[in-house]
Amino acid sequence: MIDCEEALRWLRQAEYTLQSIRVDVNGGFHAWACFKSHQAAEYALKAVLRGFGIESFGHDLIDLWRKSLKLCPSVEPLRLCIALLNKLYVPPRYPDAWAGGAVPFESYTEKDSREAMECARKVVQAVKDCLVEWCEAPEEQGSSLA
């Protein structure tokens, strides 16, 4: 049985993070938008896993995605997005992740951040669609997706 309250708590954080990504993209903060895209997808996948009481520690989106597949088949087609976003955890944040004198804010473009944001949006939406099936239909669970 799913803990809808916990799942929806994580999903709300994913949706909030998506909103902040839009601000970063429009403001030219592309490295942050890329990192936050990873974060939004991570929160969404953890919404499923934590809702079902499944261990979901760490930041490896591929691992979280694999664990989510049986519970949320709607995330299966997003493998390429998951692979893209999985690369955006460390490099957008740390200058020492880049060779030479490069720094993250110089290394990400608007195209990068828009692509990452769109992938994050797809992951969040797929999880939301999945959670509607688990949490909204049975009224006795006392939870709904707004």
N, C-alpha and C positions, 0 to 999 in steps of 0.2 A: 504494500500500500504506500502511496506517495504522501509525503508531507508537503501539501500545497503551499502552506504558509512559508516554509523555508525555500521552496522552489521559486515562488513568486518574489521573495525578498531578493534573491540573486538576479532574477530577471529584471526587476526594477532598476537594480544597479547597472545592468548591461544597457538598458534603454537610456538611463541618465548619461552614461558614458558616451553613447552614440550622439546624444545632443551636444556634448562638449567637443566631440570630434568635428562636428560641422563648424563650430566656432573656430577651432584651430585651423582647419583647412581654409576657411574664408579669411582668416587673419594671417595666413602665410606660415603658420607653425607646423610645417609638414612632418618633421621628425616626431613631434609630440602626437600628431594625428595618427601616424603609423603605429607608434607604441600603444596609444589608446585603442586603436582598432584591435590589436591583439588582446588588450584587456577586456574589451566589450565581448569578444568571442569567448574568452576564458570565463567570464562571469556567466554567460549564457549556458555554456556547456556544463559548468558547475551547478547551475540551477537544476538541470536534469539529475545529475549525479547525487547532489546533496539532498534533493527532494526524495530520492529513493534510498538514501542512507548509504550510498556507495562512496568509498574513499576517493577523494578528488584533490589531493594535494599536488603541488607543483604547477608548473607553467607550460608544460609540453602539450600544446593543443592537439597534436596527433594522438597522443595517449588518451587525452580526455575525450576526443572525438570517437576513438575506437570503443571506449567504455560506454559511450552514449548511444552507439548504433542500435543495440538491441532494444533499448527503451524508446528511442526516438529515430525511427527510420528516415524521417524527413531531413536529417542532417547528412545522410549518406551521399547525396549528389554534390556535397560541398567540399569534397576532398581537396580539390585544387585551391579553393579559398583557404582551407585550413592549413595547407602546406605553405601558402604565401604568408599568411598571418603568423605562422609559427616562427618565421625568421625575424619577426619584428619585436622580439622581447628585449634583447640586450642592445643591439647596434644603434637603435634610435636614441638611446639614452647616454651611452658612455663613449667619450672621445677615444679611450684606449681600445675600443673595439674596432677601430679603423686604422689602417696602415698609414704611416707617414704623418703628415700634419693635418689630415682631414678631421673634421668634427661632424657630429650628427646633423646639426642644423644646416650644414652646407651640402650634405650628402643625399637629402631627400627632396623630391620635387612635388609640385602640385599633382602631377600625374600619379606619382607613388601614393600620395595620401588619399586621393580620390578612389583609387583602385582598392586600397586597404579599407577605406570607409565602406565602400560598396560590399566588399566581402564580409565585413563585420555586420553590416545591416542584414545580409542574407542569413548569416548564422543566427543572429538574434531572432529574426522572423521565423526561421525554421523551428527553433526551440519554442518560440511563442505558440506556433501552430500545434506543436506536439503537446505542450502543456494544456492547451485548450481541451484536448481530448481527455487528458487525465484529471484536470482540476475544475473545469467549468461545468461539464455535463452533470455529474452527480452532485446535486444540491446538498446532500448530507455531509459532504466534505467541508462545507462552510467557506469555500474560497471561490473566487472568480477572477478572471482576467479582465482588467479594465482597459 
